Amino acid sequence: MSQEKTAEGTRLVTLLSFKAESEYTFVDYIKGGTQLNFTVAIDFTASNGNPSQPTSLHYMNPYQLNAYGMALKAVGEIIQDYDSDKLFPAYGFGAKIPPDGKISHEFPLNGDAENPNCVGIQGVLEAYFKSLRTVKLYGPTNFAPVINQVASSAGEVTDGSQYYVLLIITDGVISDMVQTKEAVVNFVPFRDYVDRSGNQVLSMARLAKDVLAEIPEQFLSYMKSCDIKPRPIPPSAPLQNLPMHI
């Protein structure tokens, strides 16, 4: 834009260029077919306590979900509405796994290394409780292996057709902080949620609200930085009745 003064003393403004940019929403991408790939990783270290004891965060209570189960349910039941196939890879870390008792930091909860997908959040919960009965809680609390695992899958998709969300549920301090920081560079942004309320039900409600509320903004920031526009809405879009925000 340039300005020049006319003989009458007024200013003439000349517009040299003009560019119109569309502002896309999170739902524009989802309706266009972009898939949210939700992966969960659960802390199976010994610091969680013996699952047979009521004081354990992994307590196998026959009457209600434990803390980990509530976290899975709070987040998963919302995010699964944005995933058409309802298949969720689910991993555990920090445990000795059968049959040889080796420590693993990325073992599939369903026991199938070739296909770690669980059907729906209910499937994730079932695989989680099954793992509690077969593995031995141990340590340390290493995040990097599972982050790298998911980041590797995410790195193979560059056209915006898929967006990966990794939920890590843990009770303690990260043991491999240096490696985790390096891994997070490949899987950003990283949201750290710490429960200090002491109220598990209230905490899980806050987890769902605080963590999930950030996904659309992070998603749109990524798509804009990569100059990826939403695809046209298919004639029979299966997700056309989605809520406008998570």
C-alpha positions in Angstrom: 0.0 0.0 0.0 1.3 3.4 -0.9 0.2 7.0 -0.2 0.5 10.2 -2.2 -0.7 13.7 -1.6 -3.0 15.3 -4.3 -3.1 19.0 -5.3 -6.2 19.5 -3.1 -4.2 18.4 -0.1 -6.0 15.1 0.4 -4.3 11.8 0.4 -4.7 9.1 -2.2 -4.2 5.5 -1.1 -3.2 2.9 -3.7 -3.6 -0.7 -2.8 -0.7 -2.6 -4.3 -1.7 -6.1 -3.4 -4.6 -8.0 -1.8 -4.7 -11.6 -0.5 -7.8 -13.3 1.0 -7.2 -16.3 3.3 -9.8 -18.7 4.4 -10.0 -19.5 8.2 -10.7 -23.2 8.5 -12.1 -24.8 11.6 -11.2 -28.1 13.3 -14.5 -29.6 12.1 -13.8 -28.6 8.5 -10.9 -31.0 8.5 -12.7 -33.7 10.3 -15.7 -33.5 8.0 -13.2 -33.6 5.1 -11.9 -37.0 6.2 -9.0 -36.2 8.4 -8.6 -38.9 11.1 -7.6 -38.4 14.7 -5.4 -41.4 15.7 -5.6 -41.7 19.4 -2.9 -43.8 21.1 -2.7 -44.4 24.9 0.3 -45.4 27.0 -0.1 -46.5 30.6 2.5 -46.5 33.4 3.0 -50.0 34.8 5.8 -49.1 37.2 5.9 -50.5 40.8 5.5 -47.0 42.3 1.7 -47.3 41.4 1.4 -49.9 44.2 0.2 -53.5 44.2 -3.0 -53.8 42.1 -4.5 -56.1 44.7 -4.4 -53.3 47.3 -7.0 -50.5 47.6 -4.2 -47.9 47.9 -2.9 -48.8 44.4 -3.7 -46.5 41.5 -4.0 -49.8 39.6 -6.4 -51.3 42.1 -8.6 -53.9 40.5 -11.8 -52.8 42.2 -14.7 -55.1 41.2 -17.2 -52.2 41.8 -15.7 -49.2 40.1 -12.9 -48.0 37.8 -9.5 -47.2 39.3 -7.7 -43.9 38.6 -6.2 -45.1 35.3 -9.5 -46.5 34.2 -11.3 -43.2 34.9 -8.6 -41.3 33.0 -9.0 -43.6 30.0 -12.8 -43.3 30.0 -12.8 -39.5 30.5 -10.6 -38.8 27.5 -11.4 -41.8 25.3 -15.2 -41.5 25.3 -14.9 -38.0 23.9 -12.1 -38.5 21.4 -13.5 -41.7 19.9 -16.3 -39.7 18.3 -13.7 -38.2 16.0 -12.3 -41.5 14.9 -14.4 -43.5 12.4 -12.8 -46.9 12.8 -12.7 -46.7 16.6 -9.4 -48.6 16.7 -6.9 -47.4 19.3 -3.3 -48.6 19.8 -2.7 -49.1 23.5 0.6 -49.7 25.2 2.1 -50.2 28.6 5.5 -49.3 29.9 7.7 -50.0 33.0 6.7 -53.7 33.5 8.2 -57.1 33.3 6.2 -59.0 30.7 5.7 -62.8 30.1 7.0 -65.2 29.2 10.7 -64.3 29.9 10.1 -61.4 32.4 12.0 -58.8 30.4 11.3 -55.1 31.1 9.4 -53.4 28.4 8.5 -49.8 27.8 6.2 -50.2 24.8 4.3 -53.5 25.2 0.9 -53.8 23.6 -1.9 -54.1 26.1 -3.7 -56.7 24.0 -0.6 -58.8 23.7 -0.4 -58.5 19.9 2.8 -56.8 18.8 1.7 -56.9 15.2 -1.7 -55.3 15.8 -1.9 -53.3 19.1 -5.3 -51.9 18.2 -8.1 -52.2 20.7 -11.8 -51.8 19.5 -13.2 -48.7 21.2 -12.3 -47.4 24.6 -14.1 -50.3 26.2 -11.6 -52.5 24.3 -8.7 -50.5 25.7 -10.1 -50.9 29.2 -10.5 -54.6 28.8 -6.9 -55.0 27.5 -5.6 -52.8 30.4 -7.2 -55.0 33.1 -6.0 -58.1 31.3 -2.4 -56.8 31.3 -2.6 -56.1 35.0 -3.2 -59.8 35.6 -0.3 -60.9 33.4 2.6 -58.4 33.8 4.7 -57.5 36.9 4.9 -53.9 37.8 8.5 -52.8 37.8 10.3 -49.7 36.3 11.8 -47.3 35.5 9.4 -44.7 34.1 10.6 -44.2 30.6 8.5 -42.3 28.1 10.9 -42.0 25.1 10.3 -45.5 23.6 6.5 -45.2 23.3 6.8 -41.5 22.1 9.2 -42.6 19.4 7.0 -45.4 18.4 4.0 -43.1 17.8 6.1 -40.3 16.3 7.5 -42.8 13.8 3.9 -43.7 12.6 3.0 -40.0 12.6 6.0 -39.1 10.5 4.8 -41.4 7.7 1.7 -39.3 7.1 2.4 -35.8 5.6 -0.7 -35.0 3.7 -2.9 -34.1 6.7 -5.1 -37.1 6.3 -4.2 -38.2 9.9 -3.4 -36.5 13.1 -1.9 -38.4 16.0 -2.7 -37.8 19.7 -0.7 -39.6 22.4 -2.1 -39.8 25.9 0.5 -41.0 28.5 -1.0 -41.7 31.9 1.6 -41.9 34.7 2.0 -41.5 38.4 5.5 -40.2 38.8 8.7 -38.6 37.7 10.1 -39.3 34.2 13.3 -41.4 34.4 14.6 -40.8 30.9 14.0 -37.0 30.8 16.8 -36.3 28.3 15.6 -38.9 25.9 12.0 -37.9 26.4 12.8 -34.2 25.5 14.5 -35.4 22.4 11.5 -37.6 21.5 9.0 -34.8 22.2 10.7 -32.7 19.5 9.3 -35.2 17.0 5.9 -35.2 18.7 4.9 -31.7 19.7 3.3 -30.0 21.5 3.5 -31.8 24.8 0.8 -31.1 27.4 1.7 -32.0 31.0 -1.4 -32.5 33.3 -0.8 -33.0 37.0 -3.5 -34.0 39.4 -3.3 -32.2 42.8 -7.0 -32.2 43.7 -7.1 -35.5 45.6 -10.5 -36.1 44.1 -10.3 -38.7 41.4 -13.7 -38.1 39.7 -13.2 -34.3 39.7 -9.6 -34.8 38.4 -10.7 -36.9 35.5 -13.3 -34.4 34.5 -10.6 -31.7 34.5 -8.3 -33.9 32.5 -10.9 -34.4 29.8 -11.7 -30.7 29.7 -8.2 -29.2 30.0 -6.3 -31.6 27.7 -8.9 -32.2 25.0 -9.7 -28.5 24.8 -6.2 -27.9 23.5 -6.3 -30.4 20.6 -8.3 -28.3 18.1 -5.9 -25.3 18.4 -2.8 -27.5 18.2 -4.3 -29.3 15.2 -5.1 -26.1 13.3 -1.7 -24.7 14.1 0.0 -27.8 12.6 -2.2 -27.7 9.5 -1.6 -24.0 8.9 2.2 -24.4 9.4 2.2 -27.2 6.8 -0.1 -25.2 4.5 -2.6 -28.2 4.5 -6.2 -27.3 3.7 -9.2 -29.4 4.5 -10.4 -31.8 1.8 -13.9 -31.4 0.3 -16.6 -33.0 2.3 -17.5 -36.4 0.9 -21.2 -36.8 -0.3 -21.9 -39.2 2.5 -19.6 -37.9 5.3 -19.9 -40.3 8.3 -19.0 -37.5 10.8 -21.4 -34.8 9.6 -23.1 -34.5 13.0 -20.0 -33.9 15.0 -20.0 -31.2 17.8 -18.3 -28.0 16.8 -15.5 -28.5 19.4 -14.0 -31.3 21.5 
